[in-house]
Amino acid sequence: MKIVKFETWWVQRNESLFDAKRQGNSRMPWDVVVVKLTTDSGIEGIATALAARSGAVTEAYLHDNIAPIVMGRDPHDREAIWHELWNVDRHLGFFPVYLPGPVDVALWDIAAKAADLPLYKYMGACRKRLPVYASGLFHETVEEYVNEALHYKSLGIRAYKAHPPGPWQLDMSIHQALRDAVGDEHVLMTDPVAEYSLDEAIKVGRHLEQLNYLWFEEPFRDFEVNKYRQLCAALDIPVAATETTRGCHWGVAQSIAGDAADIVRADVSWKHGITGTLKIAHLAEAFGLRCEIHTTTMNYMDIVNLHVSCAIRNCEYFEYFVPEDRFQLPMKGRLPIDAEGMITVPEAPGVGAELDWELIERLCVSHRTMEA
């Protein structure tokens, strides 16, 4: 079996999801590029690639740099292909962090379909479902955070993660208001995606400890390893980091070795696919740490995240990015979350989720094909 066709569809969403502070003067339409690899036996591997800032950049990297490496290869040679892409990256490829993970996912999808197994069982099943936490966008007011948390609590989802907008004093008031609103039994986390100073982060972290938050995520940029080390030493609440750390498991290893994370983060979009995410999860397990899987901001790829989470033991929750309809494109249907706030992994071969091809064709900006 070998790859004989490499196709992409640049799907235009044109919906700005971030505020002006985070978007800046650069366009951020949150487009998606759909990737399909087809084998000579007719099996198709599907994935979606982030194109939040530029569909043209994502499309060009896929066709100019990645497709020539994948074409003609046996999809079971995932590890060899994965390392070859890292070699290209170092020698002036410099892939965006969200590539080439989707191509790795498509290769796994093919292999699982060929084995007639759902992805999580092809990897090696650990469980079939996980509890969900609602993970909201940035908001302007305290009330918006409280209303969002209460809404998802009413749907049976028993955990909520805030992305407070800063500065740190406002973030602390949001943390307090959320605890007061949802009660002591509800699970809360926070991810300010911040640029706190060390002393500010310690103040916020100690307040979170009083409020019994589950974890404190990304109060600094992920490359500020020394600040993370000092913060982890100062606090009892687990500090989650490495979401955007470059270098896949090699990069995450530096934070673990430096005692600069209590929980590590990974996902199949930003950490070089299923192959990279499994490497990080297994590395974390070896050091007794959790690897909490991070949303890809695309429902289809979050289903892939779910498969990985069900094939490892050291992930406690599924990150449910809300409101869901803003991240659903181009997947058909909604995420399989039940009234008890649990998400169950699909049992169909491969990823087990469908794309809305009619929608893809209607919103397609560019369709490119490379054939053997």
Protein Blocks (a to p, Z undefined) as FASTA:
>chain_A
ZZfbdcdddddfkpafbdfklnomadcehpacddddddfkopacdddddffkomklmmmm
mmmmmmmmmgopafklmmmmmmmmmmmmmnonopafkbcklmmmmmmmmmmmmnopafkl
mnopabfbdcddddddddfbfklmmmmmmmmmmnopabdcdddebifklmmmmmmmmmmm
nojklccdddehpabdfklmmmmmmmmmmnopabdchkbcfklmmlmmmmmmmpmbdcde
hkloghijmmmmmmmmnopafbdcddfklngpjklmmmmmmmmmmnopacddddehiakl
mmmmmmmmmmcfkbfbdcddddfklmmpccecjddddfkopacddfbehjlpacdfklmm
mmpmbdcdddZZ
